[in-house]
Amino acid sequence: MLTLFHFGGAICAQKVRLALAEKGVEWESRECAGEALRDPDYLRLNPSGVVPTLVHDRTVLTESRIISEYIEEAFDGPALMPSDPADRHRARLWSKQIDDGLHLNVFILTFAAVGRDIYLAMPADVRGAMLPGLRDPIKRQISSDLLEQGFASPWMGMAVKRFRRLADDMEAGLAGSAALAGKHYSLADADYTAYINRLTNLGMAALWADKPRLADWYAHMQDRPSFKSAILDWQSPEELASYGRSRDRVGEALDAIMVE
Ligand SMILES: N[C@@H](CCC(=O)N[C@@H](CS)C(=O)NCC(=O)O)C(=O)O
């Protein structure tokens, strides 16, 4: 039995749902968001109070990058890691960058553009309990700064610059191949599909307006059936509406940051 604790818009869960879909593995959904992330029963499974958590029979797995590797190793289906060791290293180098900072940076952009409004609407005591980063004081501090300053926070400029560098790196990385690591689709492509999708939803596709290989790669990722079953099918009307609001107001902020 395979159960995924997740919620629709959680980018780390999107990575894992993409891996499950590409591997062709059936799983059961346990949606877990908001207060449910602070429930003591859930915290016993995932002490950080975040999703995703995958439970395979009696084995509890946390951390999206290594959950995806587990899926690759534990189940039959199409290979999601390259066979060549150098390409495997490349796939892992892409995925490692997410844990090394890209995820925090996408959190910053998402929180400033859509999360902030939701938290500001909460009563102060609820907001204090629910603020992201239960076990991560840096994420918690950044969340507080973003609550106060929104787009004017210096974290915004740093995050946008990091994604501009990523767009350069992806454009260069896709020079010899339509996939990020080796010749074929791998977990690196799955992971970055979730990130490029999020930036697109937030209204930040201008970051790769001059990157044709990246734009082509993303178009191909969207054509894969996994994009629908792992991402589109889990988008709630509320989430889509919040992205619409983000797109309306991100343009100006992005222009200001990009001329710096
Ligand atoms: N390094 C973790 C990060 C998990 C994470 O930050 N999950 C987010 C959703 S993408 C979450 O559950 N946030 C809720 C919170 O921080 O309260 C992973 O890759 O699994």
The ligand as an SDF file (V2000), in Angstrom:
LIG
                    3D

 20 19  0  0  0  0  0  0  0  0999 V2000
   12.8540   19.7920    1.9590 N   0  0  0  0  0  0  0  0  0  0  0  0
   11.4650   19.4410    2.0410 C   0  0  0  0  0  0  0  0  0  0  0  0
   10.6560   20.7270    1.9750 C   0  0  0  0  0  0  0  0  0  0  0  0
    9.1710   20.4640    2.2080 C   0  0  0  0  0  0  0  0  0  0  0  0
    8.3430   21.7330    2.1680 C   0  0  0  0  0  0  0  0  0  0  0  0
    8.8580   22.8600    2.3460 O   0  0  0  0  0  0  0  0  0  0  0  0
    7.0350   21.5370    1.9400 N   0  0  0  0  0  0  0  0  0  0  0  0
    6.1370   22.6590    1.8580 C   0  0  0  0  0  0  0  0  0  0  0  0
    5.2480   22.5210    0.6280 C   0  0  0  0  0  0  0  0  0  0  0  0
    6.2510   22.5210   -0.8580 S   0  0  0  0  0  0  0  0  0  0  0  0
    5.2320   22.6570    3.0790 C   0  0  0  0  0  0  0  0  0  0  0  0
    4.7120   21.6310    3.4570 O   0  0  0  0  0  0  0  0  0  0  0  0
    5.0800   23.8430    3.6930 N   0  0  0  0  0  0  0  0  0  0  0  0
    4.2450   24.0280    4.8340 C   0  0  0  0  0  0  0  0  0  0  0  0
    4.9560   24.7300    5.9760 C   0  0  0  0  0  0  0  0  0  0  0  0
    6.1590   25.0500    5.8670 O   0  0  0  0  0  0  0  0  0  0  0  0
    4.2710   24.9680    6.9840 O   0  0  0  0  0  0  0  0  0  0  0  0
   11.0950   18.4720    0.8890 C   0  0  0  0  0  0  0  0  0  0  0  0
   11.7010   18.5980   -0.1820 O   0  0  0  0  0  0  0  0  0  0  0  0
   10.2560   17.5760    1.0870 O   0  0  0  0  0  0  0  0  0  0  0  0
  1  2  1  0
  2  3  1  0
  2 18  1  0
  3  4  1  0
  4  5  1  0
  5  6  2  0
  5  7  1  0
  7  8  1  0
  8  9  1  0
  8 11  1  0
  9 10  1  0
 11 12  2  0
 11 13  1  0
 13 14  1  0
 14 15  1  0
 15 16  2  0
 15 17  1  0
 18 19  2  0
 18 20  1  0
M  END
$$$$
